[in-house]
Amino acid sequence: MSETSARLLSLLSLLQARRDWPGALLAERLECSPRTVRRDVDRLRDLGYPVRATKGPDGGYRLDAGADLPPLLFDDDQAIAVAVALQTATTAVTGIEEGALRALATVRQVMPARLRQRVDALQVTTVDKYAASRSKVDSEHLIAVGTAVRSREILRFDYVTRDQGETEEWKPPRKVEPHHVVTWGGRWYLVAFDLDRQDWRTFRVDRMTPKTPTGPRFTPRELPTPDVATYISERFKRSEWPCRGEAILQAKAADIARWAGRDALVEELGPNRCRLVLGAWSWISLAATLGMFEVDLEIVGPAELIDAATQLAGRYAMATGG
């Protein structure tokens, strides 16, 4: 890379890092003369970057948003896709959080206003580390939902559910106060307060068809949990396992919580007594898991878990000749 090209990239990076730069400070950071800075700014303008001169004692420069996206040559859909991908980049890879945020700021800064408004509507909270692209979501639906969240406007939408046989079933339109768009287990969800049911609900965005226009603005309610991540985690840990049971363990809650796993619910009942709610793929495996804690316990239920523990005890007794 030539010295001029390297300096141009450094100049562009500096201009994207803050709103206004005095010319003398840019020259100092780039270790060149103010005249060289002026020439490099002209080169960036020739490439299509909207660098504007600002007034002041020493004069300066600002990188403005343009009418197009040169020289990236993104169309509107590609620009939005890049911005959404950067917001959810950390769902699959760790250690790139800062880089993804800086890249998002860079892309957003040179976007036309019409695109920035659409991207700003998609403020996404990543709750776990599954890729958000596993479910097919209509981008316009996602933007409409995100816009309603950002504008704090009541959202109406058709919602399709599936029974156990995966037969689609359309139900009457829903009316909610949209709170946040989140990802969990590779799918997009809307966390919202359902006005008809007067309770908090989660909706899969790929099953939503938003209606227009949106309703009136509303004052956001407080979630029943400290934050949206906690709400989603608690919402799904009660349903993702086909078998879920409860037991009382004669042990400290903190000791059990260390080994119970992220999906377990541990509640302290006393200095050396706690309630454990746990899930598994089968009742037998759940009963075996409870025995692994090596403490005295009482199985509360359900009946399937009690039966599984009885079966397991019988197998062990036979295995040891008891």
C-alpha positions as CSV (number, residue, x, y, z in Angstrom):
1,M,0.0,0.0,0.0
2,S,1.4,3.4,-1.0
3,E,2.0,6.1,1.7
4,T,-0.7,8.3,0.2
5,S,-3.3,5.4,0.2
6,A,-2.4,4.5,3.8
7,R,-2.7,8.1,4.8
8,L,-6.1,8.4,3.1
9,L,-7.4,5.4,5.0
10,S,-6.1,6.9,8.3
11,L,-7.8,10.2,7.5
12,L,-11.1,8.5,6.7
13,S,-10.9,6.5,9.9
14,L,-10.3,9.7,11.9
15,L,-13.1,11.5,10.3
16,Q,-15.5,8.6,11.1
17,A,-14.4,8.5,14.8
18,R,-15.7,11.9,15.8
19,R,-18.0,14.7,14.4
20,D,-15.5,17.6,13.9
21,W,-11.8,17.7,13.4
22,P,-9.6,20.9,13.4
23,G,-7.3,20.9,10.4
24,A,-4.2,21.4,12.5
25,L,-5.1,18.4,14.8
26,L,-5.6,16.2,11.7
27,A,-2.2,17.2,10.4
28,E,-0.6,16.4,13.7
29,R,-2.3,13.0,14.0
30,L,-1.3,12.1,10.4
31,E,2.2,13.6,10.8
32,C,1.8,15.7,7.7
33,S,1.3,19.4,6.7
34,P,-2.1,21.1,6.7
35,R,-1.7,21.5,3.0
36,T,-1.4,17.7,2.6
37,V,-4.5,17.3,4.7
38,R,-6.4,19.6,2.3
39,R,-5.2,17.6,-0.7
40,D,-6.2,14.3,0.9
41,V,-9.6,15.7,1.7
42,D,-10.1,16.6,-1.9
43,R,-9.1,13.0,-2.9
44,L,-11.7,11.7,-0.5
45,R,-14.3,14.0,-2.1
46,D,-13.3,12.7,-5.6
47,L,-14.0,9.2,-4.3
48,G,-17.5,10.2,-3.2
49,Y,-17.0,10.8,0.5
50,P,-19.0,14.0,1.6
51,V,-16.3,15.7,3.6
52,R,-17.3,19.3,4.5
53,A,-15.1,22.1,5.6
54,T,-16.1,23.7,9.0
55,K,-15.6,27.2,10.3
56,G,-13.4,28.0,13.3
57,P,-10.2,29.6,14.4
58,D,-8.1,27.0,12.5
59,G,-10.8,25.6,10.2
60,G,-11.7,21.9,10.2
61,Y,-13.5,19.0,8.5
62,R,-16.6,16.9,9.0
63,L,-17.7,13.7,7.3
64,D,-21.4,14.2,6.5
65,A,-24.0,11.7,5.3
66,G,-24.4,11.6,1.5
67,A,-27.2,11.0,-0.9
68,D,-25.6,7.6,-1.9
69,L,-23.2,5.1,-0.4
70,P,-20.0,5.6,-2.4
71,P,-17.6,3.9,-2.8
72,L,-19.2,0.8,-1.0
73,L,-21.7,0.5,-3.8
74,F,-24.4,-1.0,-1.6
75,D,-28.0,-0.8,-2.6
76,D,-30.6,0.0,0.1
77,D,-31.4,-3.7,1.0
78,Q,-27.7,-4.5,1.2
79,A,-27.0,-1.6,3.5
80,I,-29.7,-2.6,5.9
81,A,-28.6,-6.2,5.8
82,V,-25.0,-5.1,6.7
83,A,-26.3,-3.0,9.6
84,V,-28.5,-5.8,11.0
85,A,-25.8,-8.4,10.6
86,L,-23.4,-6.1,12.5
87,Q,-25.9,-5.7,15.4
88,T,-26.2,-9.5,15.7
89,A,-22.6,-10.4,14.8
90,T,-21.8,-11.4,18.4
91,T,-24.5,-14.1,18.5
92,A,-22.1,-16.5,16.8
93,V,-18.6,-15.2,17.5
94,T,-17.1,-13.8,20.7
95,G,-14.4,-11.2,21.0
96,I,-15.6,-9.0,18.2
97,E,-18.1,-6.8,20.1
98,E,-16.1,-3.6,19.9
99,G,-15.2,-4.1,16.2
100,A,-18.8,-4.8,15.3
101,L,-20.0,-1.6,17.0
102,R,-17.3,0.5,15.3
103,A,-18.1,-1.0,11.9
104,L,-21.8,-0.3,12.5
105,A,-21.1,3.3,13.4
106,T,-19.0,3.7,10.3
107,V,-21.7,2.2,8.0
108,R,-24.4,4.3,9.6
109,Q,-22.5,7.5,9.4
110,V,-22.3,7.5,5.6
111,M,-25.9,6.3,5.1
112,P,-28.5,8.6,3.6
113,A,-31.0,9.8,6.2
114,R,-33.8,7.5,4.8
115,L,-31.7,4.4,5.5
116,R,-30.4,5.6,8.9
117,Q,-34.0,5.9,10.1
118,R,-34.8,2.4,9.1
119,V,-31.7,1.0,10.7
120,D,-32.2,2.9,13.9
121,A,-35.6,1.3,14.2
122,L,-33.9,-2.1,14.5
123,Q,-32.3,-1.9,18.0
124,V,-31.8,-5.6,18.7
125,T,-30.9,-7.2,22.0
126,T,-28.9,-10.4,21.6
127,V,-29.8,-12.8,24.5
128,D,-27.9,-15.9,23.6
129,K,-25.2,-17.1,21.1
130,Y,-27.3,-18.8,18.4
131,A,-27.2,-17.3,15.0
132,A,-30.2,-15.1,14.4
133,S,-30.5,-16.0,10.8
134,R,-32.0,-19.5,11.3
135,S,-35.6,-18.3,11.0
136,K,-36.8,-16.7,7.8
137,V,-38.1,-13.3,8.7
138,D,-39.5,-10.8,6.1
139,S,-37.2,-7.8,6.4
140,E,-40.1,-5.3,5.9
141,H,-42.0,-7.0,8.7
142,L,-38.9,-6.8,10.9
143,I,-38.5,-3.1,10.1
144,A,-42.1,-2.4,10.8
145,V,-42.0,-4.1,14.2
146,G,-38.7,-2.4,15.1
147,T,-40.1,1.0,14.0
148,A,-43.1,0.5,16.3
149,V,-40.8,-0.4,19.2
150,R,-38.7,2.7,18.6
151,S,-41.7,5.0,18.2
152,R,-43.5,3.5,21.1
153,E,-46.7,3.1,19.0
154,I,-49.3,0.4,19.6
155,L,-48.8,-2.4,17.0
156,R,-51.5,-4.5,15.4
157,F,-50.7,-7.7,13.6
158,D,-52.0,-11.0,12.3
159,Y,-50.3,-13.9,14.0
160,V,-50.1,-17.5,12.9
161,T,-49.6,-20.4,15.3
162,R,-48.9,-24.0,14.8
163,D,-50.5,-26.9,16.6
164,Q,-48.6,-30.1,17.4
165,G,-49.1,-31.4,13.9
166,E,-47.5,-28.2,12.6
167,T,-50.8,-27.1,11.0
168,E,-51.0,-23.4,10.6
169,E,-53.9,-21.6,12.4
170,W,-54.7,-18.0,11.9
171,K,-56.2,-16.2,14.9
172,P,-57.8,-12.7,15.3
173,P,-55.4,-9.8,15.0
174,R,-53.4,-9.0,18.1
175,K,-52.9,-5.5,19.6
176,V,-49.8,-4.9,21.7
177,E,-47.5,-2.4,23.2
178,P,-44.2,-3.4,21.6
179,H,-41.3,-3.3,24.0
180,H,-38.2,-4.9,22.3
181,V,-36.9,-7.0,19.5
182,V,-34.7,-9.9,20.7
183,T,-33.0,-13.0,19.3
184,W,-33.1,-16.4,21.1
185,G,-32.3,-19.8,19.8
186,G,-31.8,-18.6,16.3
187,R,-35.2,-16.8,16.0
188,W,-36.4,-13.2,16.2
189,Y,-39.0,-12.4,18.9
190,L,-41.0,-9.4,19.9
191,V,-41.4,-8.8,23.6
192,A,-44.7,-6.9,24.1
193,F,-47.6,-6.2,26.5
194,D,-50.7,-7.8,25.1
195,L,-53.6,-5.3,25.5
196,D,-56.3,-7.9,25.1
197,R,-54.8,-10.3,27.6
198,Q,-53.4,-7.7,29.8
199,D,-50.1,-9.5,30.2
200,W,-46.6,-9.8,28.8
201,R,-46.1,-12.0,25.8
202,T,-43.4,-13.0,23.3
203,F,-44.2,-13.3,19.6
204,R,-42.1,-14.9,16.8
205,V,-41.5,-12.2,14.2
206,D,-41.5,-14.7,11.4
207,R,-45.1,-15.5,12.2
208,M,-46.2,-11.9,12.4
209,T,-47.8,-9.7,9.6
210,P,-47.9,-6.1,10.9
211,K,-50.9,-3.9,10.0
212,T,-50.8,-0.3,9.1
213,P,-51.2,2.3,10.3
214,T,-49.9,1.7,13.8
215,G,-51.9,2.9,16.8
216,P,-51.4,5.8,19.2
217,R,-48.2,6.3,21.2
218,F,-48.0,4.8,24.7
219,T,-45.9,5.2,27.8
220,P,-43.6,2.2,28.2
221,R,-44.4,-0.2,31.1
222,E,-41.8,-1.7,33.3
223,L,-41.0,-5.3,32.5
224,P,-41.8,-7.9,35.2
225,T,-38.0,-8.7,35.3
226,P,-34.9,-6.4,35.7
227,D,-34.2,-6.4,32.0
228,V,-35.3,-8.0,28.7
229,A,-32.6,-10.6,28.7
230,T,-33.8,-11.9,32.1
231,Y,-37.4,-11.9,30.9
232,I,-36.6,-14.0,27.7
233,S,-34.3,-16.4,29.6
234,E,-37.0,-17.1,32.2
235,R,-39.7,-17.3,29.6
236,F,-38.0,-20.0,27.6
237,K,-36.3,-22.0,30.3
238,R,-39.7,-23.1,31.4
239,S,-40.7,-24.5,28.0
240,E,-37.8,-25.7,26.0
241,W,-37.4,-29.0,27.7
242,P,-40.1,-31.7,27.1
243,C,-39.8,-32.8,30.7
244,R,-39.5,-30.5,33.7
245,G,-39.7,-31.3,37.4
246,E,-39.2,-29.9,40.9
247,A,-37.4,-31.1,43.9
248,I,-36.4,-29.9,47.4
249,L,-32.7,-30.4,48.0
250,Q,-30.9,-30.3,51.4
251,A,-28.1,-28.0,50.3
252,K,-27.2,-24.4,49.9
253,A,-28.8,-22.7,46.9
254,A,-25.5,-21.2,45.8
255,D,-23.8,-24.7,45.7
256,I,-26.6,-26.2,43.6
257,A,-26.8,-23.2,41.2
258,R,-23.1,-23.6,40.3
259,W,-23.8,-27.0,38.7
260,A,-27.5,-26.9,37.8
261,G,-27.0,-25.3,34.4
262,R,-28.3,-22.1,32.8
263,D,-31.9,-23.5,32.4
264,A,-32.3,-24.4,36.0
265,L,-34.3,-22.4,38.5
266,V,-32.9,-22.5,42.0
267,E,-34.7,-20.9,44.9
268,E,-33.3,-20.6,48.4
269,L,-35.6,-21.9,51.1
270,G,-33.2,-21.8,54.0
271,P,-29.5,-21.8,55.0
272,N,-29.1,-25.4,53.7
273,R,-32.3,-26.0,51.8
274,C,-33.4,-25.0,48.3
275,R,-36.0,-25.6,45.6
276,L,-34.7,-26.8,42.2
277,V,-36.7,-26.7,39.0
278,L,-34.9,-28.5,36.2
279,G,-35.6,-29.8,32.7
280,A,-34.4,-32.8,30.6
281,W,-35.2,-34.8,27.5
282,S,-36.8,-37.6,29.5
283,W,-38.1,-38.3,33.0
284,I,-35.5,-41.0,33.6
285,S,-32.7,-38.6,32.7
286,L,-34.2,-35.9,34.9
287,A,-34.4,-38.3,37.9
288,A,-30.8,-39.4,37.3
289,T,-29.7,-35.7,37.1
290,L,-31.3,-35.0,40.5
291,G,-29.3,-37.9,42.0
292,M,-26.0,-36.5,40.8
293,F,-26.1,-33.7,43.4
294,E,-25.2,-36.2,46.1
295,V,-27.5,-34.6,48.7
296,D,-30.7,-35.7,50.4
297,L,-33.8,-34.6,48.4
298,E,-37.5,-34.7,48.1
299,I,-39.1,-35.0,44.7
300,V,-42.1,-32.7,44.5
301,G,-43.4,-33.7,41.1
302,P,-44.9,-34.1,38.7
303,A,-46.1,-37.7,39.0
304,E,-44.0,-38.7,35.9
305,L,-40.8,-37.7,37.7
306,I,-41.7,-39.6,40.8
307,D,-42.5,-42.7,38.8
308,A,-39.2,-42.3,36.9
309,A,-37.2,-42.1,40.2
310,T,-38.9,-45.2,41.4
311,Q,-38.0,-47.1,38.2
312,L,-34.4,-45.9,38.5
313,A,-34.2,-46.9,42.1
314,G,-35.4,-50.4,41.2
315,R,-32.8,-50.7,38.4
316,Y,-30.0,-49.7,40.7
317,A,-31.2,-52.2,43.4
318,M,-31.2,-55.0,40.8
319,A,-27.8,-54.0,39.5
320,T,-26.3,-54.3,43.0
321,G,-28.2,-57.4,43.9
322,G,-30.4,-55.6,46.4
